[in-house]
Amino acid sequence: MALIGWRINRRFGIKGLTVFIILFGLYGSTRDYIYATSSSNVILFGTGIVPLIVDYIAWVGILIIAQIVMWFVSGPAKADSLACKK
């Protein structure tokens, strides 16, 4: 996901990256919840909405950390040859 987010950041900028992080966070937490309710006890969620919110925050946090690492590795998005020139 770090490479996909990196490419989205190059092409669509920070707005596109923000949308990607929000939507992929929703996908990840929804996937975790569905997997937890339909399979064995590999993932267990507590009752209420708080565990879902915490799982979403964890997904978003990991995606943000991955993008920070990609920034350190590849440099700023605007300096890249793949960046969208406006």
LOZAPA-911365 format. One line per field, with one value per residue (C-alpha): x negated, y, z negated; residue in one letter. Coordinates in pm, whole numbers, plus 32768, in hexadecimal, padded with zeros to 4 digits. Example, Ala and Ser with C-alpha at 12.3 -4.5 7.8 and 13.67 -1.06 7.14 Angstrom:
! LOZAPA-911365
u (7B32, 7AA9)
v (7E3E, 7F96)
w (7CF4, 7D36)
type (A, S)
***
This chain:
! LOZAPA-911365
u (8000, 7ED8, 7E81, 7FE8, 8005, 7EB5, 7F2D, 8079, 7FBD, 7EE5, 800E, 8122, 8067, 80C2, 823A, 822D, 8151, 8245, 8369, 829F, 8246, 83AD, 8443, 833B, 8360, 84D5, 848D, 8392, 8468, 859C, 84D5, 8454, 85B4, 8647, 852A, 8553, 86C7, 86BB, 858C, 84DD, 845B, 832D, 83AA, 8492, 8542, 85DB, 8740, 87A9, 871E, 85DD, 8512, 8578, 850B, 83BF, 8388, 83CF, 82DA, 81D5, 8200, 81E9, 80BB, 7FFF, 804B, 7FCE, 7E91, 7E59, 7E79, 7D84, 7C88, 7CC1, 7C86, 7B38, 7AD7, 7B4A, 7B55, 7C69, 7D80, 7D5B, 7BEB, 7C31, 7C3C, 7D84, 7E2F, 7F51, 7ED5, 7FE6)
v (8000, 80E4, 80D4, 810E, 8239, 82B8, 82AD, 8352, 8466, 849D, 84AA, 8554, 8604, 8616, 861E, 84D5, 843B, 84AB, 840B, 82CD, 82B9, 82F6, 81FA, 80EF, 811A, 80D7, 7FAA, 7F19, 7F41, 7EBA, 7D90, 7D4D, 7D5D, 7C75, 7B80, 7B8A, 7B40, 7A34, 7961, 78BF, 797D, 7A0C, 7B72, 7BC9, 7D17, 7D8E, 7E05, 7F5C, 804B, 80AB, 7F7D, 7FD0, 8139, 80CE, 7FD8, 80EE, 81D6, 80C1, 8091, 8206, 8228, 810E, 81A4, 82FA, 8263, 81A8, 82EE, 839E, 8289, 829F, 8417, 83DD, 82D8, 8385, 84F6, 85F8, 85A9, 86E8, 86A2, 8552, 851C, 845C, 8586, 8624, 8772, 887A)
w (8000, 7FCC, 813E, 81AC, 80C2, 813D, 82A3, 824F, 819B, 82CF, 83BA, 82F0, 81D7, 806A, 80AE, 8169, 805D, 7F4F, 8006, 8037, 7EC5, 7E53, 7F46, 7F0F, 7D97, 7DC0, 7E9A, 7DA4, 7C70, 7D24, 7D9F, 7C40, 7BAF, 7CB8, 7C8B, 7B10, 7B20, 7C2C, 7BDA, 7AB7, 798D, 7A40, 7A11, 78F2, 78D2, 778E, 777A, 77EB, 78EB, 7835, 78B5, 7A1A, 79F1, 795A, 7A78, 7B74, 7AC1, 7AC7, 7C40, 7C83, 7B9E, 7C4A, 7DA0, 7D30, 7CA0, 7DE8, 7EAB, 7DC2, 7DFB, 7F73, 7F61, 7EB2, 7FB5, 80F3, 8097, 80C3, 81B7, 8284, 82CA, 836C, 84E4, 84BC, 8418, 84D3, 855D, 8556)
type (M, A, L, I, G, W, R, I, N, R, R, F, G, I, K, G, L, T, V, F, I, I, L, F, G, L, Y, G, S, T, R, D, Y, I, Y, A, T, S, S, S, N, V, I, L, F, G, T, G, I, V, P, L, I, V, D, Y, I, A, W, V, G, I, L, I, I, A, Q, I, V, M, W, F, V, S, G, P, A, K, A, D, S, L, A, C, K, K)
***
